[in-house]
Amino acid sequence: MRLHVIVASTRPTRSADRVAPWVARRASEHADFDVEVLDLRDWPLPFFQEHFGSLGDPADPSYSDPAVKRWVGKIAEADAYLVVTPEYNRSVPATLKNAFDSVFASSAFRNKPIAAVGYSTGVAGGSRAVEHLAQIAIAAEMAPLRSSVVIPSVLTAFTDGEPREPMAEASLTVLLDDLAWWSSTLKRARDEGELPLAVMRVQAALAAN
């Protein structure tokens, strides 16, 4: 299964550089995953501006900005996603939300599993960002996992690239196993055939009345 590890923070002094290498390394060691890291620093997307007029065919979207089209194409390649995110004001970074919004009305994320590793400098460990990301994923017609990893006090949470708390390692192991199961299961379901996009079915139902 193709797994994209998405690094959400783009700040110059981000703590993601403590967390993401460990996550990507462990994911790469999992027998079921072919891992690619998508660092949002490397994907400078414009602020969300798409609409149905700029989308074109959802099966092959023609967005108004070439960077968005490349991003959607890259997202479509994966079978599953693992997001490494900090918590900003009880949510995810604007860069991550914009990256999700930019996949507007395409099927790139659709019917695929997603999980998250959250972190923060405080005691919450990014848990509220993880919860908000699940809500965003549902709106994108994804399957967010219950399993997650939260890392509090991230500035002191790692030694030589490894987490100091055994719970982090154990939680990531469980998350990766769950993500592999969901990735395989949902890929089989997608291969058997998917329903049209929900927005298209709503429009069809309205037109039929």
Phi and psi restraints in degrees (value plus and minus 20) as a CYANA .aco file:
   2 ARG   PHI    -108.9   -68.9
   2 ARG   PSI     100.6   140.6
   3 LEU   PHI    -133.9   -93.9
   3 LEU   PSI     106.1   146.1
   4 HIS   PHI    -119.6   -79.6
   4 HIS   PSI     101.6   141.6
   5 VAL   PHI    -113.7   -73.7
   5 VAL   PSI      92.8   132.8
   6 ILE   PHI    -119.7   -79.7
   6 ILE   PSI     100.9   140.9
   7 VAL   PHI    -114.4   -74.4
   7 VAL   PSI      94.8   134.8
   8 ALA   PHI    -101.7   -61.7
   8 ALA   PSI     -58.5   -18.5
   9 SER   PHI     -99.8   -59.8
   9 SER   PSI     120.9   160.9
  10 THR   PHI    -138.4   -98.4
  10 THR   PSI     -11.0    29.0
  11 ARG   PHI     -85.6   -45.6
  11 ARG   PSI     125.7   165.7
  12 PRO   PHI     -80.0   -40.0
  12 PRO   PSI     -53.3   -13.3
  13 THR   PHI    -126.7   -86.7
  13 THR   PSI      10.0    50.0
  14 ARG   PHI     -84.5   -44.5
  14 ARG   PSI     126.1   166.1
  15 SER   PHI    -101.8   -61.8
  15 SER   PSI     -26.8    13.2
  16 ALA   PHI     -76.6   -36.6
  16 ALA   PSI     -48.1    -8.1
  17 ASP   PHI     -90.9   -50.9
  17 ASP   PSI     -33.1     6.9
  18 ARG   PHI    -104.5   -64.5
  18 ARG   PSI     -59.9   -19.9
  19 VAL   PHI    -110.0   -70.0
  19 VAL   PSI     -67.4   -27.4
  20 ALA   PHI     -81.2   -41.2
  20 ALA   PSI     -60.9   -20.9
  21 PRO   PHI     -81.0   -41.0
  21 PRO   PSI     -58.7   -18.7
  22 TRP   PHI     -84.1   -44.1
  22 TRP   PSI     -65.9   -25.9
  23 VAL   PHI     -81.6   -41.6
  23 VAL   PSI     -67.8   -27.8
  24 ALA   PHI     -83.9   -43.9
  24 ALA   PSI     -58.0   -18.0
  25 ARG   PHI     -84.9   -44.9
  25 ARG   PSI     -66.6   -26.6
  26 ARG   PHI     -85.6   -45.6
  26 ARG   PSI     -60.1   -20.1
  27 ALA   PHI     -83.8   -43.8
  27 ALA   PSI     -59.5   -19.5
  28 SER   PHI     -86.1   -46.1
  28 SER   PSI     -46.2    -6.2
  29 GLU   PHI     -98.7   -58.7
  29 GLU   PSI     -32.8     7.2
  30 HIS   PHI     -96.7   -56.7
  30 HIS   PSI     111.2   151.2
  31 ALA   PHI     -83.5   -43.5
  31 ALA   PSI     -43.4    -3.4
  32 ASP   PHI    -112.0   -72.0
  32 ASP   PSI     -22.4    17.6
  33 PHE   PHI    -140.4  -100.4
  33 PHE   PSI     118.2   158.2
  34 ASP   PHI    -126.6   -86.6
  34 ASP   PSI      90.2   130.2
  35 VAL   PHI    -120.1   -80.1
  35 VAL   PSI     117.0   157.0
  36 GLU   PHI    -150.8  -110.8
  36 GLU   PSI     111.7   151.7
  37 VAL   PHI    -111.4   -71.4
  37 VAL   PSI     106.1   146.1
  38 LEU   PHI    -130.0   -90.0
  38 LEU   PSI      81.0   121.0
  39 ASP   PHI    -109.4   -69.4
  39 ASP   PSI      99.7   139.7
  40 LEU   PHI     -83.1   -43.1
  40 LEU   PSI     -34.8     5.2
  41 ARG   PHI     -80.6   -40.6
  41 ARG   PSI     -51.5   -11.5
  42 ASP   PHI    -110.2   -70.2
  42 ASP   PSI     -20.1    19.9
  43 TRP   PHI    -147.6  -107.6
  43 TRP   PSI      52.8    92.8
  44 PRO   PHI     -93.8   -53.8
  44 PRO   PSI      75.2   115.2
  45 LEU   PHI    -111.8   -71.8
  45 LEU   PSI     125.8   165.8
  46 PRO   PHI     -88.7   -48.7
  46 PRO   PSI     139.3   179.3
  47 PHE   PHI     -79.9   -39.9
  47 PHE   PSI     124.0   164.0
  48 PHE   PHI     -72.1   -32.1
  48 PHE   PSI     105.7   145.7
  49 GLN   PHI    -164.6  -124.6
  49 GLN   PSI     -12.8    27.2
  50 GLU   PHI     -95.4   -55.4
  50 GLU   PSI     140.5   180.5
  51 HIS   PHI    -174.1  -134.1
  51 HIS   PSI     153.9   193.9
  52 PHE   PHI     -81.4   -41.4
  52 PHE   PSI     -48.3    -8.3
  53 GLY   PHI     -88.5   -48.5
  53 GLY   PSI     -49.7    -9.7
  54 SER   PHI    -113.1   -73.1
  54 SER   PSI     -30.6     9.4
  55 LEU   PHI     -95.4   -55.4
  55 LEU   PSI     -66.7   -26.7
  56 GLY   PHI      57.8    97.8
  56 GLY   PSI    -164.9  -124.9
  57 ASP   PHI     -95.9   -55.9
  57 ASP   PSI     101.8   141.8
  58 PRO   PHI     -78.2   -38.2
  58 PRO   PSI     -47.1    -7.1
  59 ALA   PHI     -92.7   -52.7
  59 ALA   PSI     -43.2    -3.2
  60 ASP   PHI    -167.9  -127.9
  60 ASP   PSI      52.9    92.9
  61 PRO   PHI     -82.9   -42.9
  61 PRO   PSI     122.0   162.0
  62 SER   PHI    -137.4   -97.4
  62 SER   PSI      63.0   103.0
  63 TYR   PHI     -92.7   -52.7
  63 TYR   PSI     145.8   185.8
  64 SER   PHI     -95.1   -55.1
  64 SER   PSI     -38.5     1.5
  65 ASP   PHI    -142.0  -102.0
  65 ASP   PSI     109.4   149.4
  66 PRO   PHI     -78.9   -38.9
  66 PRO   PSI     -52.7   -12.7
  67 ALA   PHI     -84.4   -44.4
  67 ALA   PSI     -57.6   -17.6
  68 VAL   PHI     -87.7   -47.7
  68 VAL   PSI     -62.7   -22.7
  69 LYS   PHI     -80.7   -40.7
  69 LYS   PSI     -61.9   -21.9
  70 ARG   PHI     -84.2   -44.2
  70 ARG   PSI     -61.2   -21.2
  71 TRP   PHI     -82.9   -42.9
  71 TRP   PSI     -66.5   -26.5
  72 VAL   PHI     -82.5   -42.5
  72 VAL   PSI     -60.5   -20.5
  73 GLY   PHI     -82.5   -42.5
  73 GLY   PSI     -60.2   -20.2
  74 LYS   PHI     -86.7   -46.7
  74 LYS   PSI     -64.2   -24.2
  75 ILE   PHI     -79.5   -39.5
  75 ILE   PSI     -59.9   -19.9
  76 ALA   PHI     -83.8   -43.8
  76 ALA   PSI     -40.6    -0.6
  77 GLU   PHI     -90.2   -50.2
  77 GLU   PSI     -43.6    -3.6
  78 ALA   PHI    -108.8   -68.8
  78 ALA   PSI     136.4   176.4
  79 ASP   PHI    -119.0   -79.0
  79 ASP   PSI     -37.3     2.7
  80 ALA   PHI    -178.6  -138.6
  80 ALA   PSI     143.3   183.3
  81 TYR   PHI    -157.7  -117.7
  81 TYR   PSI     120.6   160.6
  82 LEU   PHI    -150.3  -110.3
  82 LEU   PSI      94.3   134.3
  83 VAL   PHI    -119.5   -79.5
  83 VAL   PSI     110.8   150.8
  84 VAL   PHI    -123.8   -83.8
  84 VAL   PSI      91.8   131.8
  85 THR   PHI    -155.8  -115.8
  85 THR   PSI     120.0   160.0
  86 PRO   PHI    -100.8   -60.8
  86 PRO   PSI     156.3   196.3
  87 GLU   PHI    -133.3   -93.3
  87 GLU   PSI      98.4   138.4
  88 TYR   PHI    -134.1   -94.1
  88 TYR   PSI      95.0   135.0
  89 ASN   PHI      31.2    71.2
  89 ASN   PSI      26.8    66.8
  90 ARG   PHI      47.6    87.6
  90 ARG   PSI       5.5    45.5
  91 SER   PHI    -171.7  -131.7
  91 SER   PSI    -193.0  -153.0
  92 VAL   PHI    -107.4   -67.4
  92 VAL   PSI     144.5   184.5
  93 PRO   PHI     -82.3   -42.3
  93 PRO   PSI     131.0   171.0
  94 ALA   PHI     -79.8   -39.8
  94 ALA   PSI     -52.0   -12.0
  95 THR   PHI     -80.5   -40.5
  95 THR   PSI     -59.6   -19.6
  96 LEU   PHI     -91.6   -51.6
  96 LEU   PSI     -64.5   -24.5
  97 LYS   PHI     -80.4   -40.4
  97 LYS   PSI     -60.9   -20.9
  98 ASN   PHI     -84.6   -44.6
  98 ASN   PSI     -57.2   -17.2
  99 ALA   PHI     -84.5   -44.5
  99 ALA   PSI     -56.8   -16.8
 100 PHE   PHI     -91.6   -51.6
 100 PHE   PSI     -65.5   -25.5
 101 ASP   PHI     -80.2   -40.2
 101 ASP   PSI     -51.9   -11.9
 102 SER   PHI     -88.4   -48.4
 102 SER   PSI     -36.7     3.3
 103 VAL   PHI    -107.4   -67.4
 103 VAL   PSI       2.6    42.6
 104 PHE   PHI     -62.4   -22.4
 104 PHE   PSI     100.5   140.5
 105 ALA   PHI      42.1    82.1
 105 ALA   PSI     -12.2    27.8
 106 SER   PHI    -110.8   -70.8
 106 SER   PSI     154.0   194.0
 107 SER   PHI    -120.7   -80.7
 107 SER   PSI      -4.4    35.6
 108 ALA   PHI     -81.5   -41.5
 108 ALA   PSI     -62.7   -22.7
 109 PHE   PHI    -108.4   -68.4
 109 PHE   PSI     -34.0     6.0
 110 ARG   PHI     -85.9   -45.9
 110 ARG   PSI     116.6   156.6
 111 ASN   PHI      37.7    77.7
 111 ASN   PSI      16.8    56.8
 112 LYS   PHI    -146.2  -106.2
 112 LYS   PSI     129.3   169.3
 113 PRO   PHI    -102.1   -62.1
 113 PRO   PSI     132.1   172.1
 114 ILE   PHI    -162.8  -122.8
 114 ILE   PSI     121.0   161.0
 115 ALA   PHI    -156.5  -116.5
 115 ALA   PSI     150.7   190.7
 116 ALA   PHI    -162.1  -122.1
 116 ALA   PSI     126.9   166.9
 117 VAL   PHI    -133.2   -93.2
 117 VAL   PSI      94.9   134.9
 118 GLY   PHI    -124.1   -84.1
 118 GLY   PSI     134.0   174.0
 119 TYR   PHI    -171.4  -131.4
 119 TYR   PSI     137.2   177.2
 120 SER   PHI    -179.0  -139.0
 120 SER   PSI     145.0   185.0
 121 THR   PHI     -99.0   -59.0
 121 THR   PSI     -34.8     5.2
 122 GLY   PHI    -118.6   -78.6
 122 GLY   PSI    -181.9  -141.9
 123 VAL   PHI    -104.2   -64.2
 123 VAL   PSI     -37.0     3.0
 124 ALA   PHI     -93.2   -53.2
 124 ALA   PSI     -43.3    -3.3
 125 GLY   PHI      46.8    86.8
 125 GLY   PSI       0.8    40.8
 126 GLY   PHI      62.2   102.2
 126 GLY   PSI      -9.5    30.5
 127 SER   PHI     -82.2   -42.2
 127 SER   PSI     -55.5   -15.5
 128 ARG   PHI     -94.6   -54.6
 128 ARG   PSI     -50.6   -10.6
 129 ALA   PHI     -86.4   -46.4
 129 ALA   PSI     -60.4   -20.4
 130 VAL   PHI     -82.0   -42.0
 130 VAL   PSI     -63.3   -23.3
 131 GLU   PHI     -84.9   -44.9
 131 GLU   PSI     -61.6   -21.6
 132 HIS   PHI     -87.3   -47.3
 132 HIS   PSI     -57.7   -17.7
 133 LEU   PHI     -80.5   -40.5
 133 LEU   PSI     -57.6   -17.6
 134 ALA   PHI     -81.0   -41.0
 134 ALA   PSI     -59.5   -19.5
 135 GLN   PHI     -84.9   -44.9
 135 GLN   PSI     -61.7   -21.7
 136 ILE   PHI     -82.6   -42.6
 136 ILE   PSI     -61.7   -21.7
 137 ALA   PHI     -84.0   -44.0
 137 ALA   PSI     -59.1   -19.1
 138 ILE   PHI     -80.5   -40.5
 138 ILE   PSI     -62.3   -22.3
 139 ALA   PHI     -83.6   -43.6
 139 ALA   PSI     -47.0    -7.0
 140 ALA   PHI    -107.1   -67.1
 140 ALA   PSI     -10.6    29.4
 141 GLU   PHI      41.2    81.2
 141 GLU   PSI      17.5    57.5
 142 MET   PHI    -117.5   -77.5
 142 MET   PSI     159.0   199.0
 143 ALA   PHI    -139.4   -99.4
 143 ALA   PSI      70.6   110.6
 144 PRO   PHI     -92.5   -52.5
 144 PRO   PSI     117.8   157.8
 145 LEU   PHI    -102.9   -62.9
 145 LEU   PSI     130.0   170.0
 146 ARG   PHI     -89.3   -49.3
 146 ARG   PSI     -58.6   -18.6
 147 SER   PHI     -83.7   -43.7
 147 SER   PSI     117.1   157.1
 148 SER   PHI    -174.0  -134.0
 148 SER   PSI     151.2   191.2
 149 VAL   PHI    -145.2  -105.2
 149 VAL   PSI     112.0   152.0
 150 VAL   PHI    -144.5  -104.5
 150 VAL   PSI     115.6   155.6
 151 ILE   PHI    -144.4  -104.4
 151 ILE   PSI      80.5   120.5
 152 PRO   PHI     -98.5   -58.5
 152 PRO   PSI     144.4   184.4
 153 SER   PHI      26.6    66.6
 153 SER   PSI      32.0    72.0
 154 VAL   PHI     -82.4   -42.4
 154 VAL   PSI     -45.7    -5.7
 155 LEU   PHI     -84.8   -44.8
 155 LEU   PSI     -43.0    -3.0
 156 THR   PHI    -141.4  -101.4
 156 THR   PSI      -4.6    35.4
 157 ALA   PHI    -106.4   -66.4
 157 ALA   PSI     -31.0     9.0
 158 PHE   PHI    -145.3  -105.3
 158 PHE   PSI     124.7   164.7
 159 THR   PHI    -151.6  -111.6
 159 THR   PSI     102.8   142.8
 160 ASP   PHI      32.5    72.5
 160 ASP   PSI      20.1    60.1
 161 GLY   PHI      61.2   101.2
 161 GLY   PSI     -17.6    22.4
 162 GLU   PHI    -139.9   -99.9
 162 GLU   PSI     125.7   165.7
 163 PRO   PHI     -88.2   -48.2
 163 PRO   PSI     122.9   162.9
 164 ARG   PHI     -98.5   -58.5
 164 ARG   PSI     -47.3    -7.3
 165 GLU   PHI    -113.3   -73.3
 165 GLU   PSI     105.9   145.9
 166 PRO   PHI     -78.4   -38.4
 166 PRO   PSI     -48.5    -8.5
 167 MET   PHI     -80.2   -40.2
 167 MET   PSI     -56.0   -16.0
 168 ALA   PHI     -83.2   -43.2
 168 ALA   PSI     -65.9   -25.9
 169 GLU   PHI     -84.0   -44.0
 169 GLU   PSI     -65.1   -25.1
 170 ALA   PHI     -83.9   -43.9
 170 ALA   PSI     -61.4   -21.4
 171 SER   PHI     -85.4   -45.4
 171 SER   PSI     -58.4   -18.4
 172 LEU   PHI     -88.3   -48.3
 172 LEU   PSI     -57.0   -17.0
 173 THR   PHI     -80.3   -40.3
 173 THR   PSI     -66.9   -26.9
 174 VAL   PHI     -83.9   -43.9
 174 VAL   PSI     -64.4   -24.4
 175 LEU   PHI     -77.5   -37.5
 175 LEU   PSI     -67.0   -27.0
 176 LEU   PHI     -85.2   -45.2
 176 LEU   PSI     -59.0   -19.0
 177 ASP   PHI     -84.1   -44.1
 177 ASP   PSI     -64.1   -24.1
 178 ASP   PHI     -83.1   -43.1
 178 ASP   PSI     -62.6   -22.6
 179 LEU   PHI     -84.5   -44.5
 179 LEU   PSI     -57.6   -17.6
 180 ALA   PHI     -84.5   -44.5
 180 ALA   PSI     -62.5   -22.5
 181 TRP   PHI     -83.0   -43.0
 181 TRP   PSI     -68.1   -28.1
 182 TRP   PHI     -86.0   -46.0
 182 TRP   PSI     -56.9   -16.9
 183 SER   PHI     -81.9   -41.9
 183 SER   PSI     -67.2   -27.2
 184 SER   PHI     -85.8   -45.8
 184 SER   PSI     -63.8   -23.8
 185 THR   PHI     -84.3   -44.3
 185 THR   PSI     -66.3   -26.3
 186 LEU   PHI     -92.8   -52.8
 186 LEU   PSI     -48.9    -8.9
 187 LYS   PHI     -84.9   -44.9
 187 LYS   PSI     -62.5   -22.5
 188 ARG   PHI     -80.3   -40.3
 188 ARG   PSI     -62.5   -22.5
 189 ALA   PHI     -84.1   -44.1
 189 ALA   PSI     -62.5   -22.5
 190 ARG   PHI     -83.6   -43.6
 190 ARG   PSI     -59.0   -19.0
 191 ASP   PHI     -85.3   -45.3
 191 ASP   PSI     -47.8    -7.8
 192 GLU   PHI     -99.1   -59.1
 192 GLU   PSI     -34.6     5.4
 193 GLY   PHI     105.3   145.3
 193 GLY   PSI     115.7   155.7
 194 GLU   PHI    -132.9   -92.9
 194 GLU   PSI     132.9   172.9
 195 LEU   PHI     -88.4   -48.4
 195 LEU   PSI     133.0   173.0
 196 PRO   PHI     -80.0   -40.0
 196 PRO   PSI     142.2   182.2
 197 LEU   PHI     -72.4   -32.4
 197 LEU   PSI     122.1   162.1
 198 ALA   PHI     -77.6   -37.6
 198 ALA   PSI     -61.9   -21.9
 199 VAL   PHI     -83.1   -43.1
 199 VAL   PSI     -54.4   -14.4
 200 MET   PHI     -89.8   -49.8
 200 MET   PSI     -57.7   -17.7
 201 ARG   PHI     -89.5   -49.5
 201 ARG   PSI     -56.0   -16.0
 202 VAL   PHI     -83.9   -43.9
 202 VAL   PSI     -65.4   -25.4
 203 GLN   PHI     -81.2   -41.2
 203 GLN   PSI     -59.8   -19.8
 204 ALA   PHI     -86.1   -46.1
 204 ALA   PSI     -59.9   -19.9
 205 ALA   PHI     -85.6   -45.6
 205 ALA   PSI     -60.0   -20.0
 206 LEU   PHI     -86.4   -46.4
 206 LEU   PSI     -59.7   -19.7
 207 ALA   PHI     -87.2   -47.2
 207 ALA   PSI     -47.8    -7.8
 208 ALA   PHI     -97.9   -57.9
 208 ALA   PSI     -36.6     3.4
